[in-house]
Each structure stands twice: as structure tokens, then as C-alpha cells.
Amino acid sequence: MSLNKNKIFGYTALVIMVLGTALLVIGYILYPDYPEYAVGLCVAGVGFYAIAWAFNALKGRI
């Protein structure tokens, strides 16, 4: 399996999206009674999605 730069960016974006989804789910399910923890985890999850989107946008340009 040959990994070029585009495949590495694609796999990295996928892994970051999975981590962002995990943070969103943990914030929603694990801490429903503590909004200060849930909001922090959800904001971090959305940040992970933004970074994954940037990696996906860079995929063909570097």
C-alpha cells in the first residue's frame, strides 16, 4: 500500500473526524447534567471538525 500525501491527508481527516464525533457523543451522553463539561467537549468536537475540514481542503494542494 503506497501512501502519498493525498492519502495521508485523507486518512488524517477521517481520524480527526472520528475523534471529533467521539468528543461530541461523550459531551452529549456522559455529561447531560453538567453543561459546563458538555459545552466544552462539544466545542472541542466542533473544533476537530474544523481542523478535519481544513485537512480535507488541503488534500490536493500540497
PDB file of N, CA, C and O in Angstrom:
ATOM      1  N   MET A   1       0.841  -1.174   0.000  1.00  0.00           N
ATOM      2  CA  MET A   1       0.000   0.000   0.000  1.00  0.00           C
ATOM      3  C   MET A   1       0.890   1.242   0.000  1.00  0.00           C
ATOM      4  O   MET A   1       1.647   1.483   0.941  1.00  0.00           O
ATOM      5  N   SER A   2       0.785   2.003  -1.047  1.00  0.00           N
ATOM      6  CA  SER A   2       1.590   3.198  -1.198  1.00  0.00           C
ATOM      7  C   SER A   2       0.816   4.405  -0.655  1.00  0.00           C
ATOM      8  O   SER A   2      -0.291   4.706  -1.103  1.00  0.00           O
ATOM      9  N   LEU A   3       1.417   5.073   0.305  1.00  0.00           N
ATOM     10  CA  LEU A   3       0.781   6.258   0.875  1.00  0.00           C
ATOM     11  C   LEU A   3       1.445   7.504   0.298  1.00  0.00           C
ATOM     12  O   LEU A   3       2.612   7.785   0.573  1.00  0.00           O
ATOM     13  N   ASN A   4       0.701   8.229  -0.488  1.00  0.00           N
ATOM     14  CA  ASN A   4       1.196   9.530  -0.935  1.00  0.00           C
ATOM     15  C   ASN A   4       0.592  10.609  -0.038  1.00  0.00           C
ATOM     16  O   ASN A   4      -0.140  10.306   0.905  1.00  0.00           O
ATOM     17  N   LYS A   5       0.904  11.866  -0.338  1.00  0.00           N
ATOM     18  CA  LYS A   5       0.451  12.955   0.528  1.00  0.00           C
ATOM     19  C   LYS A   5      -1.069  13.068   0.571  1.00  0.00           C
ATOM     20  O   LYS A   5      -1.629  13.368   1.625  1.00  0.00           O
ATOM     21  N   ASN A   6      -1.741  12.837  -0.541  1.00  0.00           N
ATOM     22  CA  ASN A   6      -3.190  12.968  -0.562  1.00  0.00           C
ATOM     23  C   ASN A   6      -3.866  11.911   0.297  1.00  0.00           C
ATOM     24  O   ASN A   6      -4.830  12.209   1.002  1.00  0.00           O
ATOM     25  N   LYS A   7      -3.373  10.686   0.247  1.00  0.00           N
ATOM     26  CA  LYS A   7      -3.955   9.627   1.085  1.00  0.00           C
ATOM     27  C   LYS A   7      -3.701   9.886   2.561  1.00  0.00           C
ATOM     28  O   LYS A   7      -4.566   9.623   3.397  1.00  0.00           O
ATOM     29  N   ILE A   8      -2.526  10.398   2.886  1.00  0.00           N
ATOM     30  CA  ILE A   8      -2.223  10.704   4.285  1.00  0.00           C
ATOM     31  C   ILE A   8      -3.151  11.794   4.798  1.00  0.00           C
ATOM     32  O   ILE A   8      -3.665  11.692   5.911  1.00  0.00           O
ATOM     33  N   PHE A   9      -3.375  12.845   3.995  1.00  0.00           N
ATOM     34  CA  PHE A   9      -4.305  13.902   4.404  1.00  0.00           C
ATOM     35  C   PHE A   9      -5.727  13.356   4.536  1.00  0.00           C
ATOM     36  O   PHE A   9      -6.454  13.748   5.449  1.00  0.00           O
ATOM     37  N   GLY A  10      -6.128  12.468   3.648  1.00  0.00           N
ATOM     38  CA  GLY A  10      -7.465  11.880   3.724  1.00  0.00           C
ATOM     39  C   GLY A  10      -7.655  11.030   4.965  1.00  0.00           C
ATOM     40  O   GLY A  10      -8.666  11.153   5.656  1.00  0.00           O
ATOM     41  N   TYR A  11      -6.685  10.165   5.254  1.00  0.00           N
ATOM     42  CA  TYR A  11      -6.783   9.323   6.452  1.00  0.00           C
ATOM     43  C   TYR A  11      -6.719  10.157   7.731  1.00  0.00           C
ATOM     44  O   TYR A  11      -7.415   9.870   8.704  1.00  0.00           O
ATOM     45  N   THR A  12      -5.882  11.186   7.719  1.00  0.00           N
ATOM     46  CA  THR A  12      -5.797  12.056   8.891  1.00  0.00           C
ATOM     47  C   THR A  12      -7.112  12.790   9.118  1.00  0.00           C
ATOM     48  O   THR A  12      -7.561  12.909  10.258  1.00  0.00           O
ATOM     49  N   ALA A  13      -7.729  13.278   8.061  1.00  0.00           N
ATOM     50  CA  ALA A  13      -9.028  13.952   8.194  1.00  0.00           C
ATOM     51  C   ALA A  13     -10.078  12.989   8.723  1.00  0.00           C
ATOM     52  O   ALA A  13     -10.913  13.372   9.543  1.00  0.00           O
ATOM     53  N   LEU A  14     -10.047  11.739   8.263  1.00  0.00           N
ATOM     54  CA  LEU A  14     -11.006  10.746   8.746  1.00  0.00           C
ATOM     55  C   LEU A  14     -10.811  10.464  10.232  1.00  0.00           C
ATOM     56  O   LEU A  14     -11.786  10.402  10.981  1.00  0.00           O
ATOM     57  N   VAL A  15      -9.573  10.292  10.662  1.00  0.00           N
ATOM     58  CA  VAL A  15      -9.296  10.016  12.078  1.00  0.00           C
ATOM     59  C   VAL A  15      -9.695  11.203  12.945  1.00  0.00           C
ATOM     60  O   VAL A  15     -10.261  11.016  14.022  1.00  0.00           O
ATOM     61  N   ILE A  16      -9.410  12.412  12.493  1.00  0.00           N
ATOM     62  CA  ILE A  16      -9.780  13.599  13.264  1.00  0.00           C
ATOM     63  C   ILE A  16     -11.297  13.735  13.343  1.00  0.00           C
ATOM     64  O   ILE A  16     -11.822  14.147  14.378  1.00  0.00           O
ATOM     65  N   MET A  17     -12.013  13.396  12.267  1.00  0.00           N
ATOM     66  CA  MET A  17     -13.479  13.448  12.316  1.00  0.00           C
ATOM     67  C   MET A  17     -14.042  12.413  13.289  1.00  0.00           C
ATOM     68  O   MET A  17     -15.022  12.685  13.982  1.00  0.00           O
ATOM     69  N   VAL A  18     -13.435  11.242  13.345  1.00  0.00           N
ATOM     70  CA  VAL A  18     -13.876  10.224  14.306  1.00  0.00           C
ATOM     71  C   VAL A  18     -13.641  10.715  15.736  1.00  0.00           C
ATOM     72  O   VAL A  18     -14.500  10.534  16.599  1.00  0.00           O
ATOM     73  N   LEU A  19     -12.492  11.330  15.991  1.00  0.00           N
ATOM     74  CA  LEU A  19     -12.224  11.873  17.322  1.00  0.00           C
ATOM     75  C   LEU A  19     -13.194  13.011  17.664  1.00  0.00           C
ATOM     76  O   LEU A  19     -13.657  13.103  18.801  1.00  0.00           O
ATOM     77  N   GLY A  20     -13.502  13.870  16.701  1.00  0.00           N
ATOM     78  CA  GLY A  20     -14.469  14.945  16.941  1.00  0.00           C
ATOM     79  C   GLY A  20     -15.852  14.407  17.245  1.00  0.00           C
ATOM     80  O   GLY A  20     -16.549  14.928  18.116  1.00  0.00           O
ATOM     81  N   THR A  21     -16.256  13.355  16.523  1.00  0.00           N
ATOM     82  CA  THR A  21     -17.549  12.730  16.793  1.00  0.00           C
ATOM     83  C   THR A  21     -17.560  12.103  18.180  1.00  0.00           C
ATOM     84  O   THR A  21     -18.559  12.184  18.894  1.00  0.00           O
ATOM     85  N   ALA A  22     -16.452  11.480  18.560  1.00  0.00           N
ATOM     86  CA  ALA A  22     -16.365  10.885  19.894  1.00  0.00           C
ATOM     87  C   ALA A  22     -16.491  11.955  20.974  1.00  0.00           C
ATOM     88  O   ALA A  22     -17.162  11.736  21.983  1.00  0.00           O
ATOM     89  N   LEU A  23     -15.862  13.095  20.777  1.00  0.00           N
ATOM     90  CA  LEU A  23     -15.992  14.171  21.759  1.00  0.00           C
ATOM     91  C   LEU A  23     -17.425  14.689  21.840  1.00  0.00           C
ATOM     92  O   LEU A  23     -17.924  14.962  22.932  1.00  0.00           O
ATOM     93  N   LEU A  24     -18.082  14.824  20.704  1.00  0.00           N
ATOM     94  CA  LEU A  24     -19.478  15.269  20.713  1.00  0.00           C
ATOM     95  C   LEU A  24     -20.374  14.265  21.438  1.00  0.00           C
ATOM     96  O   LEU A  24     -21.233  14.653  22.230  1.00  0.00           O
ATOM     97  N   VAL A  25     -20.174  12.990  21.169  1.00  0.00           N
ATOM     98  CA  VAL A  25     -21.001  11.962  21.800  1.00  0.00           C
ATOM     99  C   VAL A  25     -20.730  11.890  23.297  1.00  0.00           C
ATOM    100  O   VAL A  25     -21.660  11.748  24.091  1.00  0.00           O
ATOM    101  N   ILE A  26     -19.466  11.988  23.684  1.00  0.00           N
ATOM    102  CA  ILE A  26     -19.139  11.964  25.116  1.00  0.00           C
ATOM    103  C   ILE A  26     -19.765  13.154  25.823  1.00  0.00           C
ATOM    104  O   ILE A  26     -20.319  13.006  26.913  1.00  0.00           O
ATOM    105  N   GLY A  27     -19.683  14.328  25.219  1.00  0.00           N
ATOM    106  CA  GLY A  27     -20.281  15.513  25.829  1.00  0.00           C
ATOM    107  C   GLY A  27     -21.787  15.423  25.929  1.00  0.00           C
ATOM    108  O   GLY A  27     -22.375  15.927  26.886  1.00  0.00           O
ATOM    109  N   TYR A  28     -22.420  14.792  24.959  1.00  0.00           N
ATOM    110  CA  TYR A  28     -23.883  14.715  24.946  1.00  0.00           C
ATOM    111  C   TYR A  28     -24.399  13.607  25.860  1.00  0.00           C
ATOM    112  O   TYR A  28     -25.407  13.792  26.542  1.00  0.00           O
ATOM    113  N   ILE A  29     -23.724  12.461  25.882  1.00  0.00           N
ATOM    114  CA  ILE A  29     -24.233  11.310  26.631  1.00  0.00           C
ATOM    115  C   ILE A  29     -23.698  11.263  28.057  1.00  0.00           C
ATOM    116  O   ILE A  29     -24.452  10.994  28.993  1.00  0.00           O
ATOM    117  N   LEU A  30     -22.403  11.524  28.230  1.00  0.00           N
ATOM    118  CA  LEU A  30     -21.789  11.323  29.535  1.00  0.00           C
ATOM    119  C   LEU A  30     -22.103  12.451  30.514  1.00  0.00           C
ATOM    120  O   LEU A  30     -22.245  12.205  31.711  1.00  0.00           O
ATOM    121  N   TYR A  31     -22.212  13.692  30.020  1.00  0.00           N
ATOM    122  CA  TYR A  31     -22.410  14.839  30.900  1.00  0.00           C
ATOM    123  C   TYR A  31     -23.668  15.633  30.557  1.00  0.00           C
ATOM    124  O   TYR A  31     -23.561  16.829  30.286  1.00  0.00           O
ATOM    125  N   PRO A  32     -24.847  15.027  30.557  1.00  0.00           N
ATOM    126  CA  PRO A  32     -26.040  15.825  30.246  1.00  0.00           C
ATOM    127  C   PRO A  32     -26.447  16.763  31.387  1.00  0.00           C
ATOM    128  O   PRO A  32     -27.110  17.773  31.150  1.00  0.00           O
ATOM    129  N   ASP A  33     -26.054  16.434  32.625  1.00  0.00           N
ATOM    130  CA  ASP A  33     -26.448  17.257  33.770  1.00  0.00           C
ATOM    131  C   ASP A  33     -25.456  18.369  34.090  1.00  0.00           C
ATOM    132  O   ASP A  33     -25.751  19.258  34.888  1.00  0.00           O
ATOM    133  N   TYR A  34     -24.287  18.320  33.473  1.00  0.00           N
ATOM    134  CA  TYR A  34     -23.252  19.311  33.737  1.00  0.00           C
ATOM    135  C   TYR A  34     -22.950  20.075  32.445  1.00  0.00           C
ATOM    136  O   TYR A  34     -22.083  19.670  31.670  1.00  0.00           O
ATOM    137  N   PRO A  35     -23.654  21.162  32.218  1.00  0.00           N
ATOM    138  CA  PRO A  35     -23.497  21.853  30.931  1.00  0.00           C
ATOM    139  C   PRO A  35     -22.100  22.437  30.717  1.00  0.00           C
ATOM    140  O   PRO A  35     -21.673  22.593  29.573  1.00  0.00           O
ATOM    141  N   GLU A  36     -21.377  22.765  31.801  1.00  0.00           N
ATOM    142  CA  GLU A  36     -20.044  23.334  31.597  1.00  0.00           C
ATOM    143  C   GLU A  36     -19.079  22.309  30.994  1.00  0.00           C
ATOM    144  O   GLU A  36     -18.195  22.673  30.218  1.00  0.00           O
ATOM    145  N   TYR A  37     -19.245  21.031  31.346  1.00  0.00           N
ATOM    146  CA  TYR A  37     -18.420  19.991  30.737  1.00  0.00           C
ATOM    147  C   TYR A  37     -18.913  19.647  29.338  1.00  0.00           C
ATOM    148  O   TYR A  37     -18.115  19.470  28.418  1.00  0.00           O
ATOM    149  N   ALA A  38     -20.217  19.556  29.183  1.00  0.00           N
ATOM    150  CA  ALA A  38     -20.789  19.167  27.891  1.00  0.00           C
ATOM    151  C   ALA A  38     -20.494  20.214  26.819  1.00  0.00           C
ATOM    152  O   ALA A  38     -20.150  19.868  25.689  1.00  0.00           O
ATOM    153  N   VAL A  39     -20.628  21.480  27.167  1.00  0.00           N
ATOM    154  CA  VAL A  39     -20.378  22.540  26.186  1.00  0.00           C
ATOM    155  C   VAL A  39     -18.901  22.558  25.789  1.00  0.00           C
ATOM    156  O   VAL A  39     -18.571  22.744  24.618  1.00  0.00           O
ATOM    157  N   GLY A  40     -18.027  22.368  26.757  1.00  0.00           N
ATOM    158  CA  GLY A  40     -16.594  22.347  26.447  1.00  0.00           C
ATOM    159  C   GLY A  40     -16.225  21.207  25.517  1.00  0.00           C
ATOM    160  O   GLY A  40     -15.462  21.396  24.569  1.00  0.00           O
ATOM    161  N   LEU A  41     -16.761  20.025  25.783  1.00  0.00           N
ATOM    162  CA  LEU A  41     -16.464  18.888  24.917  1.00  0.00           C
ATOM    163  C   LEU A  41     -17.076  19.067  23.533  1.00  0.00           C
ATOM    164  O   LEU A  41     -16.464  18.685  22.535  1.00  0.00           O
ATOM    165  N   CYS A  42     -18.264  19.637  23.460  1.00  0.00           N
ATOM    166  CA  CYS A  42     -18.896  19.853  22.162  1.00  0.00           C
ATOM    167  C   CYS A  42     -18.149  20.916  21.356  1.00  0.00           C
ATOM    168  O   CYS A  42     -18.026  20.785  20.138  1.00  0.00           O
ATOM    169  N   VAL A  43     -17.656  21.949  22.002  1.00  0.00           N
ATOM    170  CA  VAL A  43     -16.872  22.960  21.300  1.00  0.00           C
ATOM    171  C   VAL A  43     -15.562  22.352  20.790  1.00  0.00           C
ATOM    172  O   VAL A  43     -15.124  22.650  19.679  1.00  0.00           O
ATOM    173  N   ALA A  44     -14.944  21.504  21.603  1.00  0.00           N
ATOM    174  CA  ALA A  44     -13.720  20.832  21.158  1.00  0.00           C
ATOM    175  C   ALA A  44     -14.018  19.910  19.970  1.00  0.00           C
ATOM    176  O   ALA A  44     -13.218  19.830  19.038  1.00  0.00           O
ATOM    177  N   GLY A  45     -15.157  19.218  19.995  1.00  0.00           N
ATOM    178  CA  GLY A  45     -15.543  18.347  18.882  1.00  0.00           C
ATOM    179  C   GLY A  45     -15.755  19.124  17.609  1.00  0.00           C
ATOM    180  O   GLY A  45     -15.347  18.679  16.536  1.00  0.00           O
ATOM    181  N   VAL A  46     -16.391  20.284  17.706  1.00  0.00           N
ATOM    182  CA  VAL A  46     -16.597  21.126  16.527  1.00  0.00           C
ATOM    183  C   VAL A  46     -15.258  21.658  16.023  1.00  0.00           C
ATOM    184  O   VAL A  46     -15.066  21.801  14.815  1.00  0.00           O
ATOM    185  N   GLY A  47     -14.343  21.948  16.922  1.00  0.00           N
ATOM    186  CA  GLY A  47     -13.001  22.364  16.516  1.00  0.00           C
ATOM    187  C   GLY A  47     -12.266  21.268  15.757  1.00  0.00           C
ATOM    188  O   GLY A  47     -11.554  21.540  14.790  1.00  0.00           O
ATOM    189  N   PHE A  48     -12.443  20.028  16.201  1.00  0.00           N
ATOM    190  CA  PHE A  48     -11.849  18.908  15.485  1.00  0.00           C
ATOM    191  C   PHE A  48     -12.431  18.795  14.086  1.00  0.00           C
ATOM    192  O   PHE A  48     -11.713  18.506  13.129  1.00  0.00           O
ATOM    193  N   TYR A  49     -13.741  19.025  13.967  1.00  0.00           N
ATOM    194  CA  TYR A  49     -14.357  19.003  12.634  1.00  0.00           C
ATOM    195  C   TYR A  49     -13.778  20.101  11.751  1.00  0.00           C
ATOM    196  O   TYR A  49     -13.560  19.875  10.561  1.00  0.00           O
ATOM    197  N   ALA A  50     -13.527  21.276  12.303  1.00  0.00           N
ATOM    198  CA  ALA A  50     -12.960  22.370  11.509  1.00  0.00           C
ATOM    199  C   ALA A  50     -11.550  22.022  11.040  1.00  0.00           C
ATOM    200  O   ALA A  50     -11.188  22.311   9.899  1.00  0.00           O
ATOM    201  N   ILE A  51     -10.760  21.410  11.902  1.00  0.00           N
ATOM    202  CA  ILE A  51      -9.411  21.012  11.510  1.00  0.00           C
ATOM    203  C   ILE A  51      -9.469  19.924  10.446  1.00  0.00           C
ATOM    204  O   ILE A  51      -8.685  19.944   9.497  1.00  0.00           O
ATOM    205  N   ALA A  52     -10.390  18.973  10.594  1.00  0.00           N
ATOM    206  CA  ALA A  52     -10.535  17.919   9.581  1.00  0.00           C
ATOM    207  C   ALA A  52     -10.964  18.511   8.247  1.00  0.00           C
ATOM    208  O   ALA A  52     -10.514  18.054   7.197  1.00  0.00           O
ATOM    209  N   TRP A  53     -11.820  19.515   8.272  1.00  0.00           N
ATOM    210  CA  TRP A  53     -12.238  20.170   7.033  1.00  0.00           C
ATOM    211  C   TRP A  53     -11.050  20.867   6.368  1.00  0.00           C
ATOM    212  O   TRP A  53     -10.916  20.839   5.145  1.00  0.00           O
ATOM    213  N   ALA A  54     -10.191  21.490   7.175  1.00  0.00           N
ATOM    214  CA  ALA A  54      -9.011  22.153   6.621  1.00  0.00           C
ATOM    215  C   ALA A  54      -8.058  21.130   6.000  1.00  0.00           C
ATOM    216  O   ALA A  54      -7.507  21.369   4.925  1.00  0.00           O
ATOM    217  N   PHE A  55      -7.863  19.996   6.669  1.00  0.00           N
ATOM    218  CA  PHE A  55      -7.015  18.948   6.098  1.00  0.00           C
ATOM    219  C   PHE A  55      -7.603  18.443   4.786  1.00  0.00           C
ATOM    220  O   PHE A  55      -6.869  18.201   3.827  1.00  0.00           O
ATOM    221  N   ASN A  56      -8.913  18.283   4.742  1.00  0.00           N
ATOM    222  CA  ASN A  56      -9.549  17.815   3.532  1.00  0.00           C
ATOM    223  C   ASN A  56      -9.414  18.844   2.407  1.00  0.00           C
ATOM    224  O   ASN A  56      -9.253  18.475   1.244  1.00  0.00           O
ATOM    225  N   ALA A  57      -9.477  20.110   2.746  1.00  0.00           N
ATOM    226  CA  ALA A  57      -9.324  21.159   1.737  1.00  0.00           C
ATOM    227  C   ALA A  57      -7.886  21.232   1.218  1.00  0.00           C
ATOM    228  O   ALA A  57      -7.666  21.590   0.061  1.00  0.00           O
ATOM    229  N   LEU A  58      -6.916  20.898   2.056  1.00  0.00           N
ATOM    230  CA  LEU A  58      -5.521  20.920   1.650  1.00  0.00           C
ATOM    231  C   LEU A  58      -5.087  19.686   0.876  1.00  0.00           C
ATOM    232  O   LEU A  58      -3.967  19.628   0.367  1.00  0.00           O
ATOM    233  N   LYS A  59      -5.957  18.717   0.790  1.00  0.00           N
ATOM    234  CA  LYS A  59      -5.574  17.402   0.266  1.00  0.00           C
ATOM    235  C   LYS A  59      -4.950  17.478  -1.124  1.00  0.00           C
ATOM    236  O   LYS A  59      -3.960  16.783  -1.355  1.00  0.00           O
ATOM    237  N   GLY A  60      -5.439  18.241  -2.030  1.00  0.00           N
ATOM    238  CA  GLY A  60      -4.888  18.268  -3.379  1.00  0.00           C
ATOM    239  C   GLY A  60      -3.915  19.407  -3.625  1.00  0.00           C
ATOM    240  O   GLY A  60      -3.387  19.511  -4.732  1.00  0.00           O
ATOM    241  N   ARG A  61      -3.653  20.262  -2.652  1.00  0.00           N
ATOM    242  CA  ARG A  61      -2.898  21.473  -2.873  1.00  0.00           C
ATOM    243  C   ARG A  61      -1.455  21.401  -2.404  1.00  0.00           C
ATOM    244  O   ARG A  61      -0.639  22.223  -2.820  1.00  0.00           O
ATOM    245  N   ILE A  62      -1.120  20.455  -1.561  1.00  0.00           N
ATOM    246  CA  ILE A  62       0.256  20.384  -1.017  1.00  0.00           C
ATOM    247  C   ILE A  62       0.993  19.269  -1.719  1.00  0.00           C
ATOM    248  O   ILE A  62       2.163  19.023  -1.428  1.00  0.00           O
TER     249      ILE A  62
END
